[in-house]
Amino acid sequence: MHVTGLKLTYDTSKAAGDRIVSLVNNVERISLLNKKYFVTVNNYIVDGGDGYGHILT
């Protein structure tokens, strides 16, 4: 999935929900501790387009 202005580092060996290990925008590192972030996508992605059938799990 393309995200503008963010650098995301993840570890696929970790459990779902814990895989993001680093999130940095153009200026600073974004805290992941005790926070929830939301992703907005269109219906095409929600319906499994481009291979994202797992996005709701």
N, C-alpha and C positions, 0 to 999 in steps of 0.2 A: 504494500500500500504506500503510495507516495504522500509524504508529509513535507510541506514547505516550511523551512526555517527551523527545523528540529533535527537533532541527531539522536537516534535511538539505538541503544545497545541492549541486546537480550541474550538470554542463555536458555536454549531449548531443552537442556537437561533438567531444568527446574520445573516444578509443578505449575500447571496452568494458574494464572493469577499472580505468580511470583517471578515470571520470566524476565521482566524488564529490570535491568540492572543499572541503567544510566539513561537520563533524558536531559539534553542540553539544548537551549535555544541559541540564538545568535550571540547572546550576551552572557548568560549565566547558566549554571547547572540548576536544574529544577528538582526540588525535593520530592522524593517518592514515599517518604515515611508518613504513615498514618493519613494518607490523602487518597482521594478518589478522583480520577480524571475521566471525562466523558469524551467519546469519539462520535462525531456526527458523520453519517454516510447516507448515500442515496438508496433508493429502493433496489436498484440494480445490484448493489453490493450485498444488501440484506437478503435478497433473494438468491444469493449464491453466485452472482456474476463474477467473472474473472477468477474463479476458484475459491471464493471466500465463503463457502457454504458453512464454515465453522464459526463465523463471526458472532452468532447469537449464543454460542455455547460457553 
